[in-house]
Amino acid sequence: YNWNAPIVASPHDYSTIYHASNVLVRTRDRGMTWEEISPDLTRDDDTRQGYGGGPITNEGAGGEIYGTIYYMVESPHERGTIWTGSDDGLIQLTRDDGRTWTDMTPDLGLPDGQINAIEVSPHDPATVYVSYNSYKFNDFTPHVLVTNDYGEHWEDRTNGIPEEAYT
């Protein structure tokens, strides 16, 4: 878990709560019991994992953990349609309440970075907006992506956003 780990109540049933680390867990009884509903949804890259802060200033609270789910949203239109975004740049989707997951990361030549937000359109369940950035790699270029078909195809909608604007 990182210290920004998502904790999200289902918009369809408030006793269902999701919590994300590198896997997504869920409770349906307000936290009394939990179940894993996903495999590891990150790149699980050992070369980028280890103690935060390096060997000199170990950051023991977990704020610099890498390889975690950074954002998670359940579609307000469709129960069990869940999107996740990781701090290592992956976008994952389940449309069957966590039984199967599909990597929907766009092949747009983006640099290493993290998914900062995923929002489902309030008008169309297949339209999703994603903000992406690489500030941890000293690249402050903003990226805004959109899909209109559940992630099968993506467009970069960054044009017009000021250089180095935080997305």
C-alpha positions in Angstrom: 0.0 0.0 0.0 1.1 3.6 -0.5 -0.2 6.3 1.6 -2.6 7.4 -1.2 -4.1 3.9 -1.4 -7.7 4.1 -2.7 -10.5 3.3 -0.3 -13.7 3.6 -2.2 -17.4 2.8 -1.4 -19.4 1.2 -4.2 -21.9 3.7 -5.7 -24.3 0.7 -5.9 -24.1 -0.5 -2.3 -22.4 1.5 0.4 -21.7 -1.6 2.5 -19.3 -2.7 -0.3 -15.9 -1.0 0.1 -12.8 -1.5 -2.0 -9.2 -0.9 -0.9 -6.2 -1.1 -3.2 -2.5 -2.1 -2.7 -1.0 -4.0 -5.7 -4.2 -6.1 -5.6 -7.8 -5.0 -5.1 -9.6 -6.2 -2.0 -13.3 -5.8 -1.2 -15.6 -6.1 1.8 -19.3 -6.5 1.4 -20.0 -6.2 5.2 -18.5 -2.8 6.0 -15.0 -4.1 6.7 -15.7 -7.2 8.9 -14.3 -9.5 6.2 -12.2 -8.9 3.1 -11.5 -10.8 -0.1 -9.0 -10.3 -2.9 -10.8 -9.8 -6.2 -7.8 -9.3 -8.4 -4.3 -10.5 -9.2 -1.4 -8.1 -9.0 -2.6 -5.2 -11.2 0.9 -3.5 -11.4 4.0 -4.2 -13.4 5.5 -6.0 -10.3 9.0 -4.8 -11.4 11.5 -6.0 -8.7 14.1 -3.5 -9.9 11.8 -0.6 -8.8 10.7 -2.0 -5.5 12.5 -1.7 -2.2 12.7 0.5 0.8 11.5 4.0 0.2 14.1 6.7 0.6 17.1 4.5 -0.3 19.7 3.1 2.0 20.5 6.3 3.9 17.1 7.8 4.7 14.7 4.8 4.9 11.1 6.0 4.6 9.5 3.4 6.8 5.9 4.7 6.6 5.4 3.5 3.1 4.8 6.8 1.3 7.4 6.0 -1.3 6.3 2.5 -2.1 6.2 1.8 -5.9 4.2 -0.8 -7.8 0.7 -0.1 -6.3 -2.8 0.8 -7.5 -3.0 4.5 -7.3 -6.6 5.1 -8.4 -9.7 3.0 -8.5 -13.3 3.7 -9.6 -16.4 1.5 -10.0 -18.6 2.7 -12.8 -21.7 4.5 -11.5 -23.6 3.0 -14.5 -22.7 -0.7 -14.2 -22.2 -2.6 -11.0 -19.0 -4.6 -11.1 -17.3 -2.6 -13.9 -14.1 -1.4 -12.1 -11.2 0.5 -13.4 -7.8 0.7 -11.7 -4.7 2.8 -12.5 -1.3 2.1 -11.0 1.6 4.3 -10.1 3.7 2.4 -12.7 1.4 3.3 -15.5 -1.1 0.4 -16.0 -4.8 0.8 -16.6 -6.8 -2.4 -15.7 -10.5 -3.2 -16.2 -13.0 -5.8 -15.0 -16.5 -5.9 -16.2 -17.5 -9.0 -14.2 -17.0 -7.8 -10.6 -13.4 -8.9 -10.4 -13.6 -12.4 -11.8 -11.4 -11.5 -14.8 -9.2 -8.4 -15.5 -7.9 -7.0 -18.7 -4.9 -4.7 -19.2 -6.3 -1.7 -21.1 -3.2 0.4 -21.0 -3.0 2.5 -24.2 -0.1 2.0 -26.6 0.5 5.7 -27.2 4.2 5.8 -26.5 3.8 7.4 -23.1 6.8 7.7 -20.9 7.0 5.9 -17.5 4.5 7.4 -15.2 1.5 7.0 -13.0 -2.3 7.1 -13.5 -3.5 10.0 -11.4 -7.2 9.7 -12.0 -9.8 7.7 -13.9 -13.3 9.0 -14.3 -16.2 7.4 -16.0 -18.4 9.8 -18.0 -21.7 10.6 -16.3 -23.4 10.3 -19.7 -21.8 7.2 -21.3 -20.5 4.1 -19.4 -18.0 3.3 -22.2 -16.4 6.7 -22.1 -13.6 7.1 -19.6 -11.1 9.9 -18.9 -7.6 9.3 -17.6 -5.0 11.7 -16.3 -1.4 10.5 -16.4 1.9 12.1 -15.5 5.6 11.3 -15.1 6.6 13.9 -12.5 8.4 11.2 -10.5 10.8 10.9 -13.4 11.3 14.7 -13.6 9.0 14.9 -16.7 6.2 17.4 -16.0 4.4 17.0 -19.3 0.6 16.6 -18.7 -1.3 13.8 -20.4 -5.1 13.4 -20.6 -6.5 10.3 -22.3 -10.0 9.3 -23.3 -11.7 6.1 -24.6 -15.2 5.8 -25.9 -15.2 2.0 -26.0 -14.1 0.7 -22.6 -10.4 1.1 -23.4 -10.2 -0.7 -26.7 -9.0 2.5 -28.4 -7.6 5.6 -26.7 -7.0 9.3 -27.8 -4.6 11.7 -26.3 -6.6 14.9 -25.4 -3.6 16.8 -24.0 -3.6 19.5 -26.8 -4.3 22.9 -25.3 -3.2 22.0 -21.7 -0.3 24.2 -20.7 3.1 22.6 -20.6 4.0 21.4 -17.1 0.3 21.7 -15.9 -0.4 19.1 -13.3 -3.0 16.6 -14.4 
